[in-house]
Amino acid sequence: MAEQKRAKTSIWRTVSHIDLTTILSLLILAALSYASILGAHTGGGEAWKQLLWFALGMAVLFATVFIDDTLVYRASYPLYVVGLLLLLILFVTVPKTEEVIRSFTLPGGVKFQPAEIMKVFAALAFARWLADREEKGVPPRSVRDLVPLFTLWGVPFVLIAVQPDLGTAIVLTVLFASILFVALDRKLLAKVFLLGGLGVGGVVGLYFFAPQVFFKIVKEYQWRRITAFLQEPTFPASDEQFQLVNSLLAIGSGGVWGKGWLSEANLTYNHWVPEAHTDFVFSVYGESFGFVGAAFLLVVYFLLFYRVVQMSLEMEKPFARYATTGFLGMLVFQVFENIGMTVGIMPITGITLPFLSYGGSSLVTNFFTMGLILGFYVRRKRLSFV
C-alpha cells in the first residue's frame, strides 16, 4: 500500500509540473496542421492521418515525461549507436535514388526515416560528452580536445547526407552548433566557428577549382535548387523555380485576411504548389488565412520556443541544459528555413515545418523531443524527488 501511494504521488507530481503553455501551444499547432493539410486538398485522407499521428505523438510525449533523466543520460550513447546502425542498414538495403530520400517502409505503407530520430539521439550524445567533461572539471580547452565530439557529429552527418538528405544533415549541424554555443568558452567557440566557415568556404572553392569533386559532394538537383534561389523569380516560372513562384503567388494572394479555408479559388487547393501538405504547407496556410493568420502562427511558435528557453535556463543539470538547447536550435532553424523557403528568402531544402507539415516520422520525433524537454524540466534540480 505504501509503495502504491508513493507511486501515485510521484505520478501526480510529474503531471502537475508539466508546462501547460507548451501543451496548449502544441494543441493549437495540431488544429492548424489539420486545417492546412485539409486545405491542400490531397484527397488521400492525409488530414485525418495527421490527427492520428498527433494522438500518437502526444502519447509519446506524456510517456517520455515519466522517463527519469538519469536513464536518458545512461542510454544516450547506446541510442546513438542504434541510430547509426539504422542509418547503415538503410544505406545498405534501400536503393539510392536521385532526389527521393531513403526510408524504411513499415507495415501499412508507413514511411520511417531513421535520420529524424538520429537527430535526437545525436543531441543526447553531444550533451552527454560535454556534460561529462564539465562534471569532471575538465572542459575542452582546445580544438584538439573536441576531436571526439566532432567525430560524434561527423559520422551521422555523412550517413544522412548520402541518403541523400542534405536538409536533415544541415539541421543536425545547427543542432550541434547550438549546443557548442552554450557549452564552450567564447575563444574556443570562435575558433570552432572559424574552422567551420573555412570548411564551407573550401567546399564552395571546389566549385571553381575542382567542379568534378564539388559535384561529388553536392548533387546536381541540390545545386539547381541553390541557383534557382539566387536568381530573381520570373513568371512564367522555370522548372527550377516552379514550386517557389507558385508558393509566392499563393501566399501573396492571401492578402491580409486570407482567401478562406477550403476555398476552391485557392491555388493550393487546386494543386498549383507541389508538396503543399508537406514541405510547402505554409503556402496553404498563408493563402487560406492571410497575413493575420501567419502572424498568429508565428506567435504560437514564439510562445512555444520562449517557454523552452525559460525552462532551459532553470535546468541545473548540464546534460539536460545542453540537450534542450540543441533541441531548441533544431526546431527554431526548421521553422525559419521552412517558412523562409516558401517566401523566397531561403533555398529549398526539403526541411519540414515542425508540428505543421504532414509526416509521421518527423511529427512523432518532435513530440518525443518535447517530451524529453518537459521531463528534463520536471526534474530540473540537481536533487529531484519527482
N, C-alpha and C positions, 0 to 999 in steps of 0.2 A: 504493500500500500504506500509506504513512504517513498519507494523508488518511483512508483507511478505518479505520485503527487509532484515529485521533483521534476519528472519528465514533462508533465503538463505545465508546470511553472516555467520551465525552460522554453517550451514551445510558445507560451503566451508572451514571454519576454521578447523572444525573437520577432514574433508577429507585431507586437506593439512598437518595436523600434524600426520597422520598415518605413522608409521615407514615402509619405503619401503623395508629395508633389511629383516624385518620379513615377509612381504608379499611374497617377492621373494623366501625366504627360504621355505616357505610353498608350493609355486607353484612347486618348484623343487622336494620337497618330494612327491607331488601329482603325478608328472611324474614318479618318481622312484617307487612309490607304484603301479601304474598301470602296469609298466613293470614287476615288481616282481610277482604280482598276476597273470598276464597273463602267466608268465613263469612257474608258479606252475601247469598249465595245468589242472585245476579242471573240466573244461567242463560245468560249471554251470553258466557261464556269470558273475562270481564274479568281474572280472576286470572292466567291464562296469558299474556294480552296484556301485563299489567303486568310479568311476568318478562321478556318481550321488550323492553319499554321500559327496564327496569333494565339489561339487557345492552347496549342501545344507549347508555344514559346512561353506563354505566361505560366504554364505548369512547370516548365523547366526553370523559369526564374525563381518561383517560390520554393521549388525543391533545392535549388542551388544555394539559396539564402541560408538553409539549415546546415550546409556543409561547413564544418569548422575550418577556419583559415589555416590552422596548423596542418590539417590533412591536405589542403590545397597546396601549401608550401612543399610538403614532402612529396606530393605527386607531380610537382611541376616538371622535373627532369624526365620521369617515366612518360608523362603525357607528351612531352616534346619528342621523345623517341618514337612513340606511337604515331604522332603526326608525320614525322619523317618517313616512317615505314609506309603509311598510307599514300604519301606522295610518290614514293618509289614504286609501289605496286601499281599505282595509277599510270606512272610513266612507262612501265614495262608492259602492262596488259592492255591499255587502251590506245588504239592507233592515233597518231598525231594528224590533225587537220590544220589547214592554213589559218583560219580565223576562229574556229569553234574551240572553246576552252574544254579541255578534257574533264570528264566527270564520270563517276560510277552511276549506273542505272540500277536502282533498287526495285524490289517487287512493287508493282503498281505503276511503274514508269517514273517513279520519283528520282530526280537527279540529285546526287550528293557530290559536292565539290570539297575535297579534303583541304584545299587551300583556305577555305573560310575558317574552319576550326583550327587550322595550323596557326593562324594569326594570334588566336587566344593562347594556345599552348606556348608559342614563342614568347609572347609577352610575359607569361608566368616564369619562363626560364630566364629571360633577361632580368626580371625583377629579383629572382632568387639569387642569381650570380652577384648582382650589385649589393643586395641586402646582406648576403654572407660576408662580403668584404667590409661593409660598414659595421656590422655587428662584431667582427673580429678586430676592428680598429685599424684595418689596413686598406683604406680606399685606394682605388687606382690613382697613381701619380703621373703616369706617362702613357703615351700611346702604346708602348710595348706591353704595359700591364693589361691593356684592353684587348689583346690579340685573341684570347679565349672567347671573349664576348663578341668580337667581330665574327668569329667562326660560328657562334650560335646563330647570328643573324645571316651570315653569308650562305650557309648550306640550304636553308629553306628558301632563301631569296632565289637562288639559282634553280632549284627544283620547281618553284612556282613559275618563274619567268619562262622556262622552257615548255610549259604546258600547251600553248603559250598563254600566260595570264599576266602580262606586264602591269596591268592596273592593280591587281592584288599585291604584286611584288612591290609596287610603289607604296601602297598602303602599309605594308609590313615595314618598309623603310621609315615612313613617317612615324609610325608607332615606336620604332626603335629610337629615332631621334628625339621623340617626346620624352622618353624615359631618360635618355642621356642628359637632356636639358635640365632636369631637376636633380639628377644624381651626381653629376660631375662638377668640379670647380670650374670657374669661368675660363681660366687659362687653358686647361686641358680641353674643355669643350670647344674653345676657339680653334685649337689645333685639329681636333677631330672634324669639325665642320669645314675647315680649310682643306683637309685631305679629301673629304667628300666632294667638295667643289672642284678640286683638281681632278678627281676621278670622273666626274660628269664632263668636265672640260676635255679630258682625254678622249672620252667616247665621241664627243662632238668633233674633235680634231680628226678622228679616224674617217669621218665623212669626207673630209677634204684631202687627206693624205693617203688613206688606205680604204677606199669605199668598199672593196670586196670583203674586208674584215668588218667594217661597220654594219653591212647588211647581213652578216652572220649573227650579229648581236640584236640589231633592230630589224624586224621583219618588214617586208615591203608594204603590207597593209597598214602596219603601225606608222611607217614613215608617211604614207599617203594621208593618214589622219593628222599628222603633225603639219604637213604642208598645207592641208585644207584649212587648218586652224590659223595659220599665218597669213593666208590670203583673205582679201576682203570678200565677204559673202556677195554672191551675184544672183540675179534672177533673170531667166530660169537657172536653177541650180545645176552645177556639175554633179557627176555621180558621187564624187568625194564629199560634196557639201550638201547633198540632198537632204540628209537627216537634220543637219544643223539649220539650214534655211527654212525648212518646213516647221521646225521647232520654234524658230524665231517668229515666223508668221502666226503660228498658233498662240504663243504666249502674248505677242503684241496685239492680236485681235481680241484678246480677253479684256483689254481696257482696264478700267478702274474696278468695276463690279463683276466682270466675267460675263460670258455669253450664256451661262446657265448650265446646270448639271444635266447630263444626258441629252443635251440639245442635239438634234440631228444636223444642225448647221455647223457644229464644231468640226474643225479639221481633224482633230484627233479621233473623234467619233467615227469619222469616215476613213480612218487608217492612212492619213497623209503622213503621219510620223511613224516610221518603223520602230519596233520595240517600245511602243508607247506605254505598255504596262510594266516594263522592267526598267531599263536604263533611262528612258525618257518619260517617266511617269510625271515629272514636274511639268512637262509640257501640257499634259492632260489637266493637271490641277490648275496651272496658271490660266489656261484658256477657259476653263469652267468657272473659276471663282475670282479671276482677275487679280489686280494689284492688292486689293484689300485681303483677299484670301491668302495670297502669297505672303503678305506681311504677317497674317495670323499664324501661318505655318512656321515662319522664322521665329516668331515669339515663343511658340511651343518648344522648338528646338533650343532656343536660348534658355528657357526655364529649365529644361532637362539638363543641359550642359552646365548651367550655373550651379545647379544643385550638386552635380558630380564634383565640380571644383570645390564647393563648400565641404562636401563630405571628405574629399581627399585631404584637405587642409586639417581636418580633425583626426586623421589617422596617425597614430603614434608608431605603428609598425612599418619599418621601411619597405618590406616586401609588399604589403597591401598598398602603400602610398605609391610606389613605383609602378605596380601593375595597373592601378587605377588611372594614373597619369597616361600610361601607354594606351589604355582603352579609350580614354577621353580624346587623345590626339588622333587615334584611328577614326573615331566617329565624327569628330569635327571636320577632319580633312575630307572624309567621304561626302559629307553634306556640302562642303564648299566646292569640291571638284564636280560632283554630280549636277548641282544647280548651275555651277559655272559653265559646264559644257553645254547645257541646254540653252543658255543665253549667249554663248559665243565668247566667253572670257577665259575659258579653259579648253584644252584639247579633249576630244572624245576618247575616253579610255575604257568604257565598259564598266566603270565603278557604279554600283547601285546606290540609291538613296536610302539610308538606314530607316527601317521601320515603315517605309512607304512603298518601295519597289516590290513587285511580286517576286517571290522566290523563297523556297523552304529553307535551304541551307543557310543563306545569309540571315534570314529572319530569326530562326531558332538560335543561331550562333550569337546574334546581337542580344537576344533575350538572356542567353547563358552569360554573356558578358555583363549585362546589367545585374543579373543575379549574383555574380561574383562581387561586383562593386557594392551592392546592398549588404551582402554578407560581411564584407570587409568593414563596412560602416557600423553594422550592428556590434561587431567585436573590435571596434576601433582603438580601444585602450589596450595597453600592453598586458594588463591583467584583466581578463574578461570572464565574467561568470554567466554569460548568456549561452 
